């Protein structure tokens, strides 16, 4: 039974590699597809597309730094197109509430012993859907307990590949390019100016800091904004670019 393992980033790769090695030891009928195992000389993207096509089982390794990964979303989307596909997200350094949509709609597994065993039982039951014979649950549990520590050690080692806050919570925010932040601010200013023009107000005070706080897609721990911008009717936001840039402190 083929199980596609999706990953992106150093930490996610370490988790994916650990799962790939471990799963085929516990259930020998499982054939994990883990992209670094692709034979040298083979067209990489084509091999992945072939592996995704028709695959009914997939594990998506999510970490704090890859929630917005293009590859994660591409591979998960391709897997979900297969009829009756089963997709599990494997959360390393995350909890359920930290996974945004559309990834949040899938069945999550925490990188903890009890939850991983539930995942293993689901994968084992899937063998019957592809003509295989599932392991007896008593034997499956025995193999799981015998080999769990080896997986646990590798999952623990993967934690060092991405930093966490001093209180142990995951760092989810990603540093953004300065131009992205500037474009974000200009977009806010344009939106506010349109509203001012429509309402025919003479002058309006725009708090850029407050607007940015309300936007969930801006996560830059190094951004320090301590100013307000006053927009007058008829003033072009592009004319404010140099002024705004001067107040950005990175």
WOHUDA-V440350 format. One record per residue. N is the residue number from 1. RES is the residue in one letter. SS is DSSP state (~ for helix, > for strand, _ for the rest). PSI is psi as a letter, one per 20 degrees, with the letter a starting at -180 (none if undefined). Layout:
n=N res=RES ss=SS psi=PSI
n=N res=RES ss=SS psi=PSI
//
This chain:
n=1 res=X ss=_ psi=p
n=2 res=X ss=> psi=p
n=3 res=X ss=> psi=o
n=4 res=X ss=> psi=p
n=5 res=X ss=> psi=o
n=6 res=X ss=> psi=p
n=7 res=X ss=_ psi=r
n=8 res=X ss=_ psi=p
n=9 res=X ss=_ psi=q
n=10 res=X ss=~ psi=g
n=11 res=X ss=~ psi=g
n=12 res=X ss=~ psi=h
n=13 res=X ss=~ psi=g
n=14 res=X ss=~ psi=h
n=15 res=X ss=~ psi=g
n=16 res=X ss=~ psi=g
n=17 res=X ss=~ psi=g
n=18 res=X ss=~ psi=g
n=19 res=X ss=~ psi=g
n=20 res=X ss=~ psi=g
n=21 res=X ss=~ psi=g
n=22 res=X ss=~ psi=g
n=23 res=X ss=~ psi=g
n=24 res=X ss=~ psi=i
n=25 res=X ss=~ psi=h
n=26 res=X ss=~ psi=g
n=27 res=X ss=_ psi=o
n=28 res=X ss=_ psi=i
n=29 res=X ss=_ psi=i
n=30 res=X ss=_ psi=p
n=31 res=X ss=> psi=n
n=32 res=X ss=> psi=q
n=33 res=X ss=> psi=o
n=34 res=X ss=> psi=o
n=35 res=X ss=~ psi=h
n=36 res=X ss=~ psi=i
n=37 res=X ss=~ psi=i
n=38 res=X ss=_ psi=p
n=39 res=X ss=_ psi=p
n=40 res=X ss=_ psi=q
n=41 res=X ss=_ psi=i
n=42 res=X ss=_ psi=q
n=43 res=X ss=_ psi=o
n=44 res=X ss=~ psi=g
n=45 res=X ss=~ psi=h
n=46 res=X ss=~ psi=h
n=47 res=X ss=~ psi=h
n=48 res=X ss=~ psi=g
n=49 res=X ss=~ psi=g
n=50 res=X ss=~ psi=h
n=51 res=X ss=~ psi=h
n=52 res=X ss=~ psi=h
n=53 res=X ss=_ psi=o
n=54 res=X ss=_ psi=j
n=55 res=X ss=_ psi=p
n=56 res=X ss=_ psi=i
n=57 res=X ss=> psi=p
n=58 res=X ss=> psi=q
n=59 res=X ss=> psi=p
n=60 res=X ss=> psi=o
n=61 res=X ss=> psi=o
n=62 res=X ss=> psi=p
n=63 res=X ss=> psi=r
n=64 res=X ss=_ psi=h
n=65 res=X ss=_ psi=j
n=66 res=X ss=_ psi=j
n=67 res=X ss=_ psi=h
n=68 res=X ss=_ psi=j
n=69 res=X ss=_ psi=p
n=70 res=X ss=~ psi=g
n=71 res=X ss=~ psi=g
n=72 res=X ss=~ psi=g
n=73 res=X ss=~ psi=h
n=74 res=X ss=~ psi=g
n=75 res=X ss=~ psi=h
n=76 res=X ss=~ psi=g
n=77 res=X ss=~ psi=g
n=78 res=X ss=~ psi=g
n=79 res=X ss=~ psi=g
n=80 res=X ss=~ psi=i
n=81 res=X ss=_ psi=i
n=82 res=X ss=_ psi=p
n=83 res=X ss=_ psi=p
n=84 res=X ss=_ psi=k
n=85 res=X ss=_ psi=q
n=86 res=X ss=> psi=p
n=87 res=X ss=> psi=p
n=88 res=X ss=> psi=p
n=89 res=X ss=> psi=p
n=90 res=X ss=> psi=o
n=91 res=X ss=> psi=o
n=92 res=X ss=> psi=o
n=93 res=X ss=_ psi=j
n=94 res=X ss=_ psi=r
n=95 res=X ss=_ psi=r
n=96 res=X ss=~ psi=g
n=97 res=X ss=~ psi=i
n=98 res=X ss=~ psi=i
n=99 res=X ss=_ psi=o
n=100 res=X ss=_ psi=r
n=101 res=X ss=_ psi=q
n=102 res=X ss=_ psi=i
n=103 res=X ss=~ psi=h
n=104 res=X ss=~ psi=i
n=105 res=X ss=~ psi=i
n=106 res=X ss=_ psi=r
n=107 res=X ss=> psi=o
n=108 res=X ss=> psi=q
n=109 res=X ss=> psi=p
n=110 res=X ss=> psi=q
n=111 res=X ss=_ psi=l
n=112 res=X ss=_ psi=q
n=113 res=X ss=~ psi=g
n=114 res=X ss=~ psi=g
n=115 res=X ss=~ psi=h
n=116 res=X ss=~ psi=h
n=117 res=X ss=~ psi=h
n=118 res=X ss=~ psi=g
n=119 res=X ss=~ psi=g
n=120 res=X ss=~ psi=g
n=121 res=X ss=~ psi=h
n=122 res=X ss=~ psi=g
n=123 res=X ss=~ psi=g
n=124 res=X ss=~ psi=g
n=125 res=X ss=~ psi=h
n=126 res=X ss=~ psi=i
n=127 res=X ss=~ psi=h
n=128 res=X ss=~ psi=h
n=129 res=X ss=~ psi=i
n=130 res=X ss=~ psi=k
n=131 res=X ss=_ psi=j
n=132 res=X ss=_ psi=r
n=133 res=X ss=_ psi=o
n=134 res=X ss=_ psi=q
n=135 res=X ss=_ psi=q
n=136 res=X ss=_ psi=p
n=137 res=X ss=~ psi=h
n=138 res=X ss=~ psi=g
n=139 res=X ss=~ psi=h
n=140 res=X ss=~ psi=g
n=141 res=X ss=~ psi=h
n=142 res=X ss=~ psi=g
n=143 res=X ss=~ psi=h
n=144 res=X ss=~ psi=g
n=145 res=X ss=~ psi=h
n=146 res=X ss=~ psi=h
n=147 res=X ss=~ psi=i
n=148 res=X ss=~ psi=g
n=149 res=X ss=~ psi=h
n=150 res=X ss=~ psi=h
n=151 res=X ss=~ psi=g
n=152 res=X ss=~ psi=g
n=153 res=X ss=~ psi=g
n=154 res=X ss=~ psi=h
n=155 res=X ss=~ psi=h
n=156 res=X ss=~ psi=g
n=157 res=X ss=~ psi=h
n=158 res=X ss=~ psi=h
n=159 res=X ss=~ psi=h
n=160 res=X ss=~ psi=i
n=161 res=X ss=~ psi=i
n=162 res=X ss=_ psi=p
n=163 res=X ss=_ psi=q
n=164 res=X ss=> psi=r
n=165 res=X ss=_ psi=r
n=166 res=X ss=_ psi=h
n=167 res=X ss=_ psi=j
n=168 res=X ss=_ psi=i
n=169 res=X ss=_ psi=q
n=170 res=X ss=> psi=q
n=171 res=X ss=_ psi=o
n=172 res=X ss=_ psi=h
n=173 res=X ss=_ psi=q
n=174 res=X ss=_ psi=p
n=175 res=X ss=_ psi=p
n=176 res=X ss=_ psi=q
n=177 res=X ss=_ psi=q
n=178 res=X ss=~ psi=h
n=179 res=X ss=~ psi=h
n=180 res=X ss=~ psi=g
n=181 res=X ss=~ psi=g
n=182 res=X ss=~ psi=g
n=183 res=X ss=~ psi=h
n=184 res=X ss=~ psi=g
n=185 res=X ss=~ psi=g
n=186 res=X ss=~ psi=h
n=187 res=X ss=~ psi=g
n=188 res=X ss=~ psi=g
n=189 res=X ss=~ psi=g
n=190 res=X ss=~ psi=g
n=191 res=X ss=~ psi=g
n=192 res=X ss=~ psi=h
n=193 res=X ss=~ psi=h
n=194 res=X ss=~ psi=g
n=195 res=X ss=~ psi=h
n=196 res=X ss=~ psi=g
n=197 res=X ss=~ psi=g
n=198 res=X ss=~ psi=h
n=199 res=X ss=~ psi=i
n=200 res=X ss=_ psi=l
n=201 res=X ss=_ psi=q
n=202 res=X ss=_ psi=g
n=203 res=X ss=> psi=q
n=204 res=X ss=> psi=p
n=205 res=X ss=> psi=p
n=206 res=X ss=> psi=p
n=207 res=X ss=_ psi=o
n=208 res=X ss=~ psi=g
n=209 res=X ss=~ psi=g
n=210 res=X ss=~ psi=g
n=211 res=X ss=~ psi=g
n=212 res=X ss=~ psi=h
n=213 res=X ss=~ psi=h
n=214 res=X ss=_ psi=i
n=215 res=X ss=_ psi=o
n=216 res=X ss=_ psi=h
n=217 res=X ss=_ psi=j
n=218 res=X ss=_ psi=o
n=219 res=X ss=_ psi=n
n=220 res=X ss=_ psi=n
n=221 res=X ss=_ psi=i
n=222 res=X ss=_ psi=i
n=223 res=X ss=_ psi=p
n=224 res=X ss=> psi=o
n=225 res=X ss=_ psi=p
n=226 res=X ss=_ psi=l
n=227 res=X ss=_ psi=r
n=228 res=X ss=_ psi=q
n=229 res=X ss=> psi=p
n=230 res=X ss=> psi=o
n=231 res=X ss=> psi=p
n=232 res=X ss=> psi=q
n=233 res=X ss=_ psi=p
n=234 res=X ss=_ psi=i
n=235 res=X ss=_ psi=p
n=236 res=X ss=_ psi=p
n=237 res=X ss=~ psi=h
n=238 res=X ss=~ psi=h
n=239 res=X ss=~ psi=i
n=240 res=X ss=~ psi=i
n=241 res=X ss=~ psi=g
n=242 res=X ss=~ psi=h
n=243 res=X ss=~ psi=g
n=244 res=X ss=~ psi=g
n=245 res=X ss=~ psi=h
n=246 res=X ss=~ psi=h
n=247 res=X ss=~ psi=i
n=248 res=X ss=_ psi=p
n=249 res=X ss=> psi=o
n=250 res=X ss=_ psi=none
//
